[in-house]
Amino acid sequence: MAKKKMTYEEAVSRIEEIVSKLENEQVPLDESIKLYKEGMELSLFCSKKLDRAQKEVEELKKDTEGNFYTAPFDNSDETEDDLN
């Protein structure tokens, strides 16, 4: 049976389920490892989705003469405090 295409939101929801299960239940080691691997795969999936989305977003900027233009979104100048 083929897996259906997972959305970002579904992946995040599944990660939350995995974390909750690992934190709140007595899970056997083998199942814990399986859940951990699934969570890491989902985390990578989400990271790639966000990277692709960021590349599609553009910022509206204003030059020194007051003219507007678009430029690729770049959050590299954000500090860690901006992210919290």
C-alpha positions, 0 to 999 in steps of 0.5 A: 500500500502506497503512503499518502503525501503527508502535509507539514501540519500532519508531520508536526502533529505526528512528531508531537504524538511521538514526543508525548508517547516517549515522555509519558508512557513506558515504551519498550526499548525497541519501540522507543528506537523505532519512534525516535527514528520516525520522529527524526525522519519527520523532523527532516521532512519538516525542515526541508518543507520550511526551506522550500517555502522560505525560498518561495517567499519574497520580502517587500523592501524600500530603497533610499529613494522610497521606491519599493522592490522585492528581494528574496527572503533572508533571515540570516541577520536574525539573532537568537533573541529574535527567534525566541 
